[in-house]
Structures are given as structure tokens and as C-alpha cells.
Amino acid sequence: MNDRISLVGLRVRGNHGVYPHERRNGQDFVVDVDLEVNTAAAAASDDVADTVHYGELAERLAAIVSGEPVNLLETLAERLCQSCLEHKLVDAVTITVHKPQAPIDLQFADVAVTVRRQRRTRPRFRQIDGGLRDSA
């Protein structure tokens, strides 16, 4: 799949982190999303119903970032990925969560975690003793 829909630089306030002051005061998180989607139907129909509505996507992801706090960026990125994969047209997703104001006592430009997940399209089976077994 070569078609991608990208949402870059979604800035949302959240209260994620391991330290009490991060949970209490919150900070901005920046999310970048790349969705692997077959856009052929949308291109042919010119109808937003045949694609991923990136405005709705942004709202859904913002609700997760501003919602229930988690300790780790890895956990937040996983939740965002799983939300994207709920859309039937998304085959795979890559999420980067940036935490530019991370509590580090040194000068730095950014801290980020990138996670890629893809939909398991069909079970993979292997032949064993004349029968099929799930290989997962």
C-alpha cells in the first residue's frame, strides 16, 4: 500500500508523565500520524465517506491525548494507534508522539516515541500433520 493520509503537528494539552507535577500541571504534546489507506475509491467518488475524514481523526486523537493520563509516551502512542485502526479503511498507522517540554534538566529540542501498527488482515496458517494450525 502506497497511499497515505498524514496529519502532522496536532498539538494537544495533556497530563501524561511519571512525575506528579506533569500530572498536575500538564503540558503540550504534539502528534504526527501517517495512515496507510487505499484512497482509490475516494479518488473515484470524490466523496469523503470513502476515505478517512482527517478532521474527525484529529478530534478523536485529541480526545485521547487530553483524556485519561498515562505514565509513558509508549502507552499513549499505542492508544492512538489502536484508535486509528478502528477505522475500517486504515491498513496500518505510524504515530509519533512528541513531548517537547519533557522534564529533562539539559537543553534538548524534543523527545518523541514512534510506533507503527498494522491491521492483521487474515489469519496466517501453517500446515501441520495434514491439518491447518494458526501460526500466530
N, C-alpha and C positions, 0 to 999 in steps of 0.2 A: 504494500500500500504506500503510495507516494503522496497522497493528498493529506494536507494538514490544515487545521484551523488553529491559530495561535492567539493567545491573549497574554499580553506582556505588560508587566508593571502594575498589576492590580494591587493597590495599596490599601490595607485594611488595618484598623486598630484591633489588637488582641491582647490577652493577658496570659500568654504562654511563657513558660520558663520554669526552671527549677528553684529559683530564688523567690522568697516572699515578696520582695519589692517589685519583681516582674509581674507577679500575680496581682498585686495591689495597684500598681501604677499603670501597667500596660505599656505597650509600645507599638510602633508601626511594623507590620510585616508586609513584604512585597512578594507577590505570587506571579510566576510565569507558567503558562500552560501551553503545551503542544498536544493537540488531539489528532490521532490518525483516524481519518474518516473518509469514506468513499463519497466524494462530492458530485459524482456523475448525475445522479438523479436530481439533485438540487440545481445543477447547471442546466439540465434539460428542461426542468419545470419552471425554473425561476421562482420557486415557492419556498419560503422559509420553513415550512412544515417538513420539507425533505432534507433538512440539514440540522446541525446543532445551532440553536439560537444563542449567539455568544453573549447577548445581554442577559438572558436568563441564566446562562452558565456563570457569568460574573456575579450575579446576585446570589446564586446557590453557594459558590465558593466563598464569597464574602461572609455569608451567614455562618459558615463553618469556622472561618478564621476569627470572627468576632464572638463566636459562641463558646461552648464549654472549653475551659483551659486544659492544656496538656503540658507535660514537662518538656518533651522533646520535639524538635523540628521534624524528626523522622516520623513520629506519630501523626503530627499534623499533615505532613505530606501524604502519608498513607490514607488518611481520611479523605483528603482532597481527591486522590486518585480513585478511590472506591466510589466516590460521588460521581465522578466523570464517567466511570464505567457503567453506571446505572443507565445511562442513555444508550438506547439500542443501536445507534449508529456508530458509537465510538468503539473502534477495534483495539486501540492502545492509547495510553496517555503518558506524557512525561511532565512532571511537576517539579518546579524549583521553588522552594520557599526561602526567601532572603530575610535575614534578621540584622539589618544594618546598625541597630543600636544595641547589639548583644553586649552583655556586661563583661567586657574584656578590658583590662587596665593597660592596654597598649594601643597604639594607633593602628587602625585597620580600615579597609574600605567596606568589607562586607563579610558576613558569614552566611552560607547557603547550603541547603541539602537538596539534592536532585534525586527523584525516584521515578522509575519507569515501570509501568504495569500494563499487561495486555490481557484482553479477554481470552479465555480458553474456549476456542470456537467449537471444538468437538473432542470427545474423549479419545485419548491415544490408547490403542490396544496392542498387545503383542501376543503372538501365538505360543501357547504352552500345551504340550501333550494333546494336540489336536483341537484345543479349545481356545477361546479368547479371554484374556485377562486384562483388566485395567492396569496400565503401566504407571499410573500416577502415584 
